[in-house]
Amino acid sequence: MRRLPLRNNIPESDALGIFEKCRAAELCRKTAVTFHRGHRSREGNQIRNQHQKLHLMTYISLRITVPS
């Protein structure tokens, strides 16, 4: 499965770590299935956009709450 670039400045390693810890596992699963099937539908795009926003917000909350 080819990797899709995130549309923000999160380093890929951090983004992948967040993906593993993602609180919305069902959304991640649906997104992975959608990408895997190669759907270019409107629904697929909405899922992808929600998914990326979710990871951005998770990343921000992790940066705020977890001391580095």
Distance bins in CASP14 RR format, pairs under 12 A and 6 or more apart:
PFRMAT RR
TARGET T0000
AUTHOR 0000-0000-0000
RMODE 2
METHOD distances of the structure
MODEL  1
1 31 0 0 0 0 0 1 0 0 0 0 0
1 32 1 0 0 1 0 0 0 0 0 0 0
1 33 0 0 0 0 0 1 0 0 0 0 0
1 34 0 0 0 0 0 1 0 0 0 0 0
1 35 1 0 0 1 0 0 0 0 0 0 0
1 36 1 0 0 1 0 0 0 0 0 0 0
1 37 0 0 0 0 0 1 0 0 0 0 0
1 38 0 0 0 0 1 0 0 0 0 0 0
2 35 0 0 0 0 1 0 0 0 0 0 0
2 36 0 0 0 0 0 1 0 0 0 0 0
2 38 0 0 0 0 0 1 0 0 0 0 0
3 12 0 0 0 0 1 0 0 0 0 0 0
3 15 0 0 0 0 1 0 0 0 0 0 0
3 16 0 0 0 0 1 0 0 0 0 0 0
3 19 0 0 0 0 0 1 0 0 0 0 0
3 32 0 0 0 0 0 1 0 0 0 0 0
3 35 0 0 0 0 1 0 0 0 0 0 0
4 12 0 0 0 0 0 1 0 0 0 0 0
4 15 0 0 0 0 0 1 0 0 0 0 0
4 16 0 0 0 0 0 1 0 0 0 0 0
4 19 0 0 0 0 0 1 0 0 0 0 0
4 31 0 0 0 0 1 0 0 0 0 0 0
4 32 0 0 0 0 0 1 0 0 0 0 0
4 34 0 0 0 0 0 1 0 0 0 0 0
4 35 1 0 0 1 0 0 0 0 0 0 0
4 36 0 0 0 0 0 1 0 0 0 0 0
4 38 0 0 0 0 0 1 0 0 0 0 0
4 45 0 0 0 0 0 1 0 0 0 0 0
4 48 1 0 0 1 0 0 0 0 0 0 0
4 49 0 0 0 0 0 1 0 0 0 0 0
4 51 0 0 0 0 1 0 0 0 0 0 0
4 52 0 0 0 0 1 0 0 0 0 0 0
4 55 0 0 0 0 0 1 0 0 0 0 0
5 11 0 0 0 0 0 1 0 0 0 0 0
5 12 0 0 0 0 1 0 0 0 0 0 0
5 15 0 0 0 0 1 0 0 0 0 0 0
5 48 0 0 0 0 0 1 0 0 0 0 0
5 52 0 0 0 0 1 0 0 0 0 0 0
6 12 1 0 0 1 0 0 0 0 0 0 0
6 13 0 0 0 0 0 1 0 0 0 0 0
6 14 0 0 0 0 1 0 0 0 0 0 0
6 15 1 0 1 0 0 0 0 0 0 0 0
6 16 0 0 0 0 1 0 0 0 0 0 0
6 18 0 0 0 0 1 0 0 0 0 0 0
6 19 0 0 0 0 1 0 0 0 0 0 0
6 48 0 0 0 0 0 1 0 0 0 0 0
6 49 0 0 0 0 0 1 0 0 0 0 0
6 51 0 0 0 0 1 0 0 0 0 0 0
6 52 1 0 1 0 0 0 0 0 0 0 0
6 53 0 0 0 0 0 1 0 0 0 0 0
6 54 0 0 0 0 0 1 0 0 0 0 0
6 55 1 0 0 1 0 0 0 0 0 0 0
6 56 1 0 0 1 0 0 0 0 0 0 0
6 59 0 0 0 0 1 0 0 0 0 0 0
7 15 0 0 0 0 0 1 0 0 0 0 0
7 48 0 0 0 0 1 0 0 0 0 0 0
7 49 0 0 0 0 1 0 0 0 0 0 0
7 51 0 0 0 0 0 1 0 0 0 0 0
7 52 1 0 1 0 0 0 0 0 0 0 0
7 53 0 0 0 0 1 0 0 0 0 0 0
7 55 0 0 0 0 0 1 0 0 0 0 0
7 56 0 0 0 0 1 0 0 0 0 0 0
8 14 0 0 0 0 0 1 0 0 0 0 0
8 15 0 0 0 0 1 0 0 0 0 0 0
8 18 0 0 0 0 0 1 0 0 0 0 0
8 49 0 0 0 0 0 1 0 0 0 0 0
8 52 1 0 0 1 0 0 0 0 0 0 0
8 53 0 0 0 0 1 0 0 0 0 0 0
8 54 0 0 0 0 0 1 0 0 0 0 0
8 55 0 0 0 0 1 0 0 0 0 0 0
8 56 1 0 1 0 0 0 0 0 0 0 0
8 57 0 0 0 0 0 1 0 0 0 0 0
8 58 0 0 0 0 0 1 0 0 0 0 0
8 59 0 0 0 0 1 0 0 0 0 0 0
8 60 0 0 0 0 1 0 0 0 0 0 0
9 15 0 0 0 0 0 1 0 0 0 0 0
9 56 0 0 0 0 1 0 0 0 0 0 0
9 59 0 0 0 0 1 0 0 0 0 0 0
9 60 0 0 0 0 0 1 0 0 0 0 0
9 63 0 0 0 0 0 1 0 0 0 0 0
10 16 0 0 0 0 1 0 0 0 0 0 0
10 17 0 0 0 0 1 0 0 0 0 0 0
10 18 1 0 0 1 0 0 0 0 0 0 0
10 19 0 0 0 0 0 1 0 0 0 0 0
10 52 0 0 0 0 1 0 0 0 0 0 0
10 53 0 0 0 0 0 1 0 0 0 0 0
10 55 1 0 0 1 0 0 0 0 0 0 0
10 56 1 0 0 1 0 0 0 0 0 0 0
10 57 0 0 0 0 0 1 0 0 0 0 0
10 58 0 0 0 0 1 0 0 0 0 0 0
10 59 1 0 1 0 0 0 0 0 0 0 0
10 60 0 0 0 0 1 0 0 0 0 0 0
10 62 0 0 0 0 0 1 0 0 0 0 0
10 63 0 0 0 0 1 0 0 0 0 0 0
11 17 0 0 0 0 0 1 0 0 0 0 0
11 18 0 0 0 0 0 1 0 0 0 0 0
11 59 0 0 0 0 1 0 0 0 0 0 0
11 63 0 0 0 0 0 1 0 0 0 0 0
12 18 0 0 0 0 0 1 0 0 0 0 0
12 19 0 0 0 0 0 1 0 0 0 0 0
12 55 0 0 0 0 0 1 0 0 0 0 0
12 59 0 0 0 0 0 1 0 0 0 0 0
13 19 0 0 0 0 0 1 0 0 0 0 0
13 20 0 0 0 0 0 1 0 0 0 0 0
13 59 0 0 0 0 0 1 0 0 0 0 0
14 20 0 0 0 0 0 1 0 0 0 0 0
14 21 0 0 0 0 0 1 0 0 0 0 0
14 55 0 0 0 0 1 0 0 0 0 0 0
14 56 0 0 0 0 0 1 0 0 0 0 0
14 58 0 0 0 0 0 1 0 0 0 0 0
14 59 1 0 0 1 0 0 0 0 0 0 0
14 60 0 0 0 0 0 1 0 0 0 0 0
14 62 0 0 0 0 1 0 0 0 0 0 0
14 63 0 0 0 0 1 0 0 0 0 0 0
14 66 0 0 0 0 0 1 0 0 0 0 0
14 68 0 0 0 0 0 1 0 0 0 0 0
15 21 0 0 0 0 0 1 0 0 0 0 0
15 22 0 0 0 0 0 1 0 0 0 0 0
15 51 0 0 0 0 0 1 0 0 0 0 0
15 52 0 0 0 0 1 0 0 0 0 0 0
15 54 0 0 0 0 0 1 0 0 0 0 0
15 55 1 0 0 1 0 0 0 0 0 0 0
15 56 0 0 0 0 1 0 0 0 0 0 0
15 58 0 0 0 0 1 0 0 0 0 0 0
15 59 1 0 0 1 0 0 0 0 0 0 0
15 62 0 0 0 0 0 1 0 0 0 0 0
16 22 0 0 0 0 0 1 0 0 0 0 0
16 28 0 0 0 0 0 1 0 0 0 0 0
16 55 0 0 0 0 1 0 0 0 0 0 0
16 59 0 0 0 0 0 1 0 0 0 0 0
17 28 0 0 0 0 0 1 0 0 0 0 0
17 55 0 0 0 0 1 0 0 0 0 0 0
17 58 0 0 0 0 1 0 0 0 0 0 0
17 59 0 0 0 0 1 0 0 0 0 0 0
17 62 0 0 0 0 1 0 0 0 0 0 0
18 24 0 0 0 0 0 1 0 0 0 0 0
18 28 0 0 0 0 0 1 0 0 0 0 0
18 51 0 0 0 0 0 1 0 0 0 0 0
18 52 0 0 0 0 0 1 0 0 0 0 0
18 54 0 0 0 0 1 0 0 0 0 0 0
18 55 1 0 1 0 0 0 0 0 0 0 0
18 56 0 0 0 0 1 0 0 0 0 0 0
18 57 0 0 0 0 1 0 0 0 0 0 0
18 58 1 0 1 0 0 0 0 0 0 0 0
18 59 1 0 1 0 0 0 0 0 0 0 0
18 60 0 0 0 0 0 1 0 0 0 0 0
18 61 0 0 0 0 1 0 0 0 0 0 0
18 62 1 0 0 1 0 0 0 0 0 0 0
18 63 0 0 0 0 0 1 0 0 0 0 0
18 66 0 0 0 0 0 1 0 0 0 0 0
19 25 0 0 0 0 1 0 0 0 0 0 0
19 27 0 0 0 0 0 1 0 0 0 0 0
19 28 1 0 0 1 0 0 0 0 0 0 0
19 29 0 0 0 0 0 1 0 0 0 0 0
19 31 0 0 0 0 1 0 0 0 0 0 0
19 32 0 0 0 0 1 0 0 0 0 0 0
19 51 0 0 0 0 1 0 0 0 0 0 0
19 52 0 0 0 0 0 1 0 0 0 0 0
19 54 0 0 0 0 0 1 0 0 0 0 0
19 55 1 0 0 1 0 0 0 0 0 0 0
19 58 0 0 0 0 1 0 0 0 0 0 0
19 59 0 0 0 0 0 1 0 0 0 0 0
20 28 0 0 0 0 1 0 0 0 0 0 0
20 55 0 0 0 0 0 1 0 0 0 0 0
20 58 0 0 0 0 0 1 0 0 0 0 0
21 28 0 0 0 0 0 1 0 0 0 0 0
21 54 0 0 0 0 0 1 0 0 0 0 0
21 55 0 0 0 0 0 1 0 0 0 0 0
21 58 1 0 0 1 0 0 0 0 0 0 0
21 59 0 0 0 0 0 1 0 0 0 0 0
21 61 0 0 0 0 0 1 0 0 0 0 0
21 62 0 0 0 0 1 0 0 0 0 0 0
21 66 0 0 0 0 0 1 0 0 0 0 0
22 28 1 0 1 0 0 0 0 0 0 0 0
22 29 0 0 0 0 1 0 0 0 0 0 0
22 30 0 0 0 0 0 1 0 0 0 0 0
22 31 0 0 0 0 1 0 0 0 0 0 0
22 32 0 0 0 0 0 1 0 0 0 0 0
22 51 0 0 0 0 1 0 0 0 0 0 0
22 52 0 0 0 0 0 1 0 0 0 0 0
22 54 1 0 0 1 0 0 0 0 0 0 0
22 55 1 0 0 1 0 0 0 0 0 0 0
22 56 0 0 0 0 0 1 0 0 0 0 0
22 57 0 0 0 0 0 1 0 0 0 0 0
22 58 1 0 0 1 0 0 0 0 0 0 0
22 59 0 0 0 0 0 1 0 0 0 0 0
22 61 0 0 0 0 0 1 0 0 0 0 0
22 62 0 0 0 0 0 1 0 0 0 0 0
23 54 0 0 0 0 1 0 0 0 0 0 0
23 55 0 0 0 0 0 1 0 0 0 0 0
23 57 0 0 0 0 0 1 0 0 0 0 0
23 58 1 0 0 1 0 0 0 0 0 0 0
23 61 0 0 0 0 1 0 0 0 0 0 0
23 62 0 0 0 0 0 1 0 0 0 0 0
24 30 0 0 0 0 1 0 0 0 0 0 0
24 31 0 0 0 0 1 0 0 0 0 0 0
24 47 0 0 0 0 0 1 0 0 0 0 0
24 50 0 0 0 0 1 0 0 0 0 0 0
24 51 0 0 0 0 1 0 0 0 0 0 0
24 53 0 0 0 0 0 1 0 0 0 0 0
24 54 1 0 1 0 0 0 0 0 0 0 0
24 55 0 0 0 0 1 0 0 0 0 0 0
24 57 0 0 0 0 0 1 0 0 0 0 0
24 58 0 0 0 0 1 0 0 0 0 0 0
25 31 0 0 0 0 0 1 0 0 0 0 0
25 32 0 0 0 0 0 1 0 0 0 0 0
25 51 0 0 0 0 0 1 0 0 0 0 0
25 54 0 0 0 0 0 1 0 0 0 0 0
25 58 0 0 0 0 0 1 0 0 0 0 0
26 32 0 0 0 0 0 1 0 0 0 0 0
26 33 0 0 0 0 0 1 0 0 0 0 0
26 47 0 0 0 0 0 1 0 0 0 0 0
26 50 0 0 0 0 0 1 0 0 0 0 0
26 51 0 0 0 0 0 1 0 0 0 0 0
26 54 0 0 0 0 0 1 0 0 0 0 0
27 33 0 0 0 0 0 1 0 0 0 0 0
27 34 0 0 0 0 0 1 0 0 0 0 0
27 44 0 0 0 0 0 1 0 0 0 0 0
27 46 0 0 0 0 0 1 0 0 0 0 0
27 47 1 0 0 1 0 0 0 0 0 0 0
27 48 0 0 0 0 0 1 0 0 0 0 0
27 49 0 0 0 0 0 1 0 0 0 0 0
27 50 1 0 0 1 0 0 0 0 0 0 0
27 51 1 0 1 0 0 0 0 0 0 0 0
27 52 0 0 0 0 0 1 0 0 0 0 0
27 53 0 0 0 0 0 1 0 0 0 0 0
27 54 1 0 0 1 0 0 0 0 0 0 0
27 55 0 0 0 0 1 0 0 0 0 0 0
27 58 0 0 0 0 0 1 0 0 0 0 0
28 34 0 0 0 0 0 1 0 0 0 0 0
28 35 0 0 0 0 0 1 0 0 0 0 0
28 47 0 0 0 0 0 1 0 0 0 0 0
28 48 0 0 0 0 0 1 0 0 0 0 0
28 50 0 0 0 0 0 1 0 0 0 0 0
28 51 1 0 0 1 0 0 0 0 0 0 0
28 52 0 0 0 0 0 1 0 0 0 0 0
28 54 0 0 0 0 1 0 0 0 0 0 0
28 55 0 0 0 0 1 0 0 0 0 0 0
28 58 0 0 0 0 0 1 0 0 0 0 0
29 35 0 0 0 0 0 1 0 0 0 0 0
29 36 0 0 0 0 0 1 0 0 0 0 0
29 47 0 0 0 0 0 1 0 0 0 0 0
29 51 0 0 0 0 0 1 0 0 0 0 0
30 36 0 0 0 0 0 1 0 0 0 0 0
30 37 0 0 0 0 0 1 0 0 0 0 0
30 39 0 0 0 0 0 1 0 0 0 0 0
30 43 0 0 0 0 1 0 0 0 0 0 0
30 44 0 0 0 0 1 0 0 0 0 0 0
30 46 0 0 0 0 0 1 0 0 0 0 0
30 47 1 0 1 0 0 0 0 0 0 0 0
30 48 0 0 0 0 0 1 0 0 0 0 0
30 50 0 0 0 0 1 0 0 0 0 0 0
30 51 0 0 0 0 1 0 0 0 0 0 0
30 54 0 0 0 0 0 1 0 0 0 0 0
31 37 0 0 0 0 0 1 0 0 0 0 0
31 38 0 0 0 0 0 1 0 0 0 0 0
31 39 0 0 0 0 0 1 0 0 0 0 0
31 43 0 0 0 0 0 1 0 0 0 0 0
31 44 0 0 0 0 1 0 0 0 0 0 0
31 45 0 0 0 0 0 1 0 0 0 0 0
31 46 0 0 0 0 0 1 0 0 0 0 0
31 47 1 0 1 0 0 0 0 0 0 0 0
31 48 1 0 0 1 0 0 0 0 0 0 0
31 49 0 0 0 0 0 1 0 0 0 0 0
31 50 0 0 0 0 1 0 0 0 0 0 0
31 51 1 0 1 0 0 0 0 0 0 0 0
31 52 0 0 0 0 1 0 0 0 0 0 0
31 53 0 0 0 0 0 1 0 0 0 0 0
31 54 0 0 0 0 1 0 0 0 0 0 0
31 55 0 0 0 0 1 0 0 0 0 0 0
32 38 0 0 0 0 0 1 0 0 0 0 0
32 39 0 0 0 0 0 1 0 0 0 0 0
32 44 0 0 0 0 0 1 0 0 0 0 0
32 47 0 0 0 0 0 1 0 0 0 0 0
32 48 0 0 0 0 0 1 0 0 0 0 0
32 51 0 0 0 0 1 0 0 0 0 0 0
33 39 0 0 0 0 1 0 0 0 0 0 0
33 43 0 0 0 0 0 1 0 0 0 0 0
33 44 0 0 0 0 1 0 0 0 0 0 0
33 47 0 0 0 0 1 0 0 0 0 0 0
33 48 0 0 0 0 0 1 0 0 0 0 0
33 51 0 0 0 0 0 1 0 0 0 0 0
34 40 0 0 0 0 1 0 0 0 0 0 0
34 41 0 0 0 0 1 0 0 0 0 0 0
34 42 0 0 0 0 0 1 0 0 0 0 0
34 43 1 0 0 1 0 0 0 0 0 0 0
34 44 1 0 1 0 0 0 0 0 0 0 0
34 45 0 0 0 0 1 0 0 0 0 0 0
34 46 0 0 0 0 1 0 0 0 0 0 0
34 47 1 0 1 0 0 0 0 0 0 0 0
34 48 1 0 0 1 0 0 0 0 0 0 0
34 49 0 0 0 0 0 1 0 0 0 0 0
34 50 0 0 0 0 0 1 0 0 0 0 0
34 51 0 0 0 0 1 0 0 0 0 0 0
35 41 0 0 0 0 0 1 0 0 0 0 0
35 44 0 0 0 0 1 0 0 0 0 0 0
35 45 0 0 0 0 0 1 0 0 0 0 0
35 47 0 0 0 0 1 0 0 0 0 0 0
35 48 1 0 0 1 0 0 0 0 0 0 0
35 51 0 0 0 0 1 0 0 0 0 0 0
35 52 0 0 0 0 0 1 0 0 0 0 0
36 44 0 0 0 0 0 1 0 0 0 0 0
37 43 0 0 0 0 0 1 0 0 0 0 0
37 44 0 0 0 0 1 0 0 0 0 0 0
37 47 0 0 0 0 0 1 0 0 0 0 0
38 44 0 0 0 0 1 0 0 0 0 0 0
38 45 0 0 0 0 0 1 0 0 0 0 0
38 48 0 0 0 0 0 1 0 0 0 0 0
39 45 0 0 0 0 1 0 0 0 0 0 0
39 46 0 0 0 0 0 1 0 0 0 0 0
39 47 0 0 0 0 1 0 0 0 0 0 0
39 48 0 0 0 0 1 0 0 0 0 0 0
40 47 0 0 0 0 0 1 0 0 0 0 0
40 48 0 0 0 0 0 1 0 0 0 0 0
41 47 0 0 0 0 1 0 0 0 0 0 0
41 48 0 0 0 0 0 1 0 0 0 0 0
42 48 0 0 0 0 0 1 0 0 0 0 0
42 49 0 0 0 0 0 1 0 0 0 0 0
43 49 0 0 0 0 0 1 0 0 0 0 0
43 50 0 0 0 0 0 1 0 0 0 0 0
44 50 0 0 0 0 1 0 0 0 0 0 0
44 51 0 0 0 0 1 0 0 0 0 0 0
45 51 0 0 0 0 0 1 0 0 0 0 0
45 52 0 0 0 0 0 1 0 0 0 0 0
46 52 0 0 0 0 0 1 0 0 0 0 0
46 53 0 0 0 0 0 1 0 0 0 0 0
47 53 0 0 0 0 0 1 0 0 0 0 0
47 54 0 0 0 0 0 1 0 0 0 0 0
48 54 0 0 0 0 0 1 0 0 0 0 0
48 55 0 0 0 0 0 1 0 0 0 0 0
49 55 0 0 0 0 0 1 0 0 0 0 0
49 56 0 0 0 0 0 1 0 0 0 0 0
50 56 0 0 0 0 0 1 0 0 0 0 0
50 57 0 0 0 0 0 1 0 0 0 0 0
51 57 0 0 0 0 0 1 0 0 0 0 0
51 58 0 0 0 0 0 1 0 0 0 0 0
52 58 0 0 0 0 0 1 0 0 0 0 0
52 59 0 0 0 0 0 1 0 0 0 0 0
53 59 0 0 0 0 0 1 0 0 0 0 0
53 60 0 0 0 0 0 1 0 0 0 0 0
54 60 0 0 0 0 0 1 0 0 0 0 0
54 61 0 0 0 0 0 1 0 0 0 0 0
55 61 0 0 0 0 0 1 0 0 0 0 0
55 62 0 0 0 0 0 1 0 0 0 0 0
56 62 0 0 0 0 0 1 0 0 0 0 0
56 63 0 0 0 0 0 1 0 0 0 0 0
57 63 0 0 0 0 0 1 0 0 0 0 0
57 64 0 0 0 0 0 1 0 0 0 0 0
58 64 0 0 0 0 0 1 0 0 0 0 0
58 65 0 0 0 0 0 1 0 0 0 0 0
58 66 0 0 0 0 0 1 0 0 0 0 0
59 65 0 0 0 0 0 1 0 0 0 0 0
59 66 0 0 0 0 0 1 0 0 0 0 0
60 66 0 0 0 0 0 1 0 0 0 0 0
62 68 0 0 0 0 1 0 0 0 0 0 0
END
